[in-house]
């Protein structure tokens, strides 16, 4: 997949996942990697930025299978932001689909 396409949708994919439930970082990478090729090196700076922007919060959970895991969840402002961005995405892709299919010509 085109790198520019990925950059444009990766944040939205993370927010959409977190709108359903909390995940730890590696889970997010694994779930998104099922459909979009990404690396952990791409994900963690994005998660940090979302946290710095107040859209996600974190909590550490002890693990019996290794080090503690940092779980990410949406804040109230993150939930509102995600809803707006998902609505914008569908509006945008509807218009792009129209252009690609020639429905507007």
C-alpha positions as CSV (number, residue, x, y, z in Angstrom):
1,X,0.0,0.0,0.0
2,X,1.2,3.5,-0.8
3,X,3.0,5.1,2.2
4,X,1.1,8.4,1.8
5,X,-2.2,6.5,2.0
6,X,-1.0,4.8,5.2
7,X,0.1,8.0,6.9
8,X,-3.3,9.5,6.2
9,X,-5.3,6.8,7.8
10,X,-3.2,5.2,10.5
11,X,-4.3,7.6,13.2
12,X,-7.9,7.1,12.3
13,X,-7.5,3.3,12.4
14,X,-6.0,3.6,15.9
15,X,-8.7,5.8,17.1
16,X,-11.4,3.6,15.6
17,X,-10.0,0.5,17.4
18,X,-9.7,2.4,20.7
19,X,-13.3,3.6,20.3
20,X,-14.4,-0.1,20.8
21,X,-12.2,-1.0,23.8
22,X,-8.8,-0.4,25.3
23,X,-5.7,-2.2,23.9
24,X,-2.0,-2.4,24.7
25,X,0.4,-1.2,22.1
26,X,1.4,-4.5,20.6
27,X,-2.2,-5.5,20.2
28,X,-2.9,-2.3,18.2
29,X,0.1,-3.0,16.0
30,X,-1.0,-6.6,15.5
31,X,-4.6,-5.8,14.7
32,X,-3.8,-3.1,12.2
33,X,-1.0,-5.2,10.6
34,X,-3.7,-7.8,9.7
35,X,-4.8,-5.3,6.9
36,X,-2.2,-2.6,6.6
37,X,1.6,-3.3,6.8
38,X,3.0,-1.2,9.6
39,X,5.8,-1.5,12.2
40,X,6.0,-0.9,15.9
41,X,8.4,2.0,15.1
42,X,5.5,3.7,13.4
43,X,2.9,3.0,16.0
44,X,4.5,4.1,19.3
45,X,5.3,7.7,18.2
46,X,1.7,8.0,17.0
47,X,0.4,6.7,20.4
48,X,2.6,9.2,22.2
49,X,1.3,12.1,20.1
50,X,-2.3,11.0,20.7
51,X,-1.6,10.9,24.5
52,X,0.2,14.3,24.4
53,X,-2.8,15.7,22.5
54,X,-5.1,14.5,25.3
55,X,-7.0,12.1,23.0
56,X,-5.9,8.9,24.7
57,X,-5.0,8.0,28.3
58,X,-2.8,5.1,29.4
59,X,-2.6,2.7,32.4
60,X,0.0,0.1,33.2
61,X,-1.1,-3.4,34.0
62,X,1.2,-6.0,35.5
63,X,1.6,-9.1,33.3
64,X,2.4,-12.6,34.5
65,X,4.1,-13.2,31.1
66,X,6.7,-10.5,31.1
67,X,6.9,-6.7,31.6
68,X,3.9,-4.5,32.5
69,X,1.7,-3.6,29.5
70,X,0.6,-0.1,28.8
71,X,-3.0,0.0,27.8
72,X,-4.4,2.9,25.8
73,X,-8.0,4.1,25.8
74,X,-9.8,7.2,24.5
75,X,-10.4,10.1,26.7
76,X,-13.8,12.0,26.5
77,X,-12.2,14.5,24.0
78,X,-10.7,11.5,22.1
79,X,-14.1,10.0,21.7
80,X,-15.6,13.2,20.4
81,X,-12.6,13.7,18.1
82,X,-12.9,10.2,16.8
83,X,-16.5,10.5,16.0
84,X,-15.9,13.7,14.0
85,X,-12.9,12.2,12.2
86,X,-14.9,9.1,11.2
87,X,-17.7,11.2,9.9
88,X,-15.2,13.3,7.9
89,X,-13.6,10.1,6.6
90,X,-16.9,8.7,5.2
91,X,-17.8,12.1,3.7
92,X,-14.4,12.3,2.0
93,X,-14.3,8.7,0.8
94,X,-17.9,9.0,-0.6
95,X,-16.7,12.0,-2.7
96,X,-13.5,10.2,-3.8
97,X,-15.5,7.1,-4.8
98,X,-17.8,9.3,-6.9
99,X,-14.9,10.8,-8.7
100,X,-13.1,7.4,-9.2
101,X,-16.3,5.8,-10.5
102,X,-17.2,8.7,-12.8
103,X,-20.5,9.3,-11.1
104,X,-20.0,13.1,-11.1
105,X,-19.0,13.4,-14.7
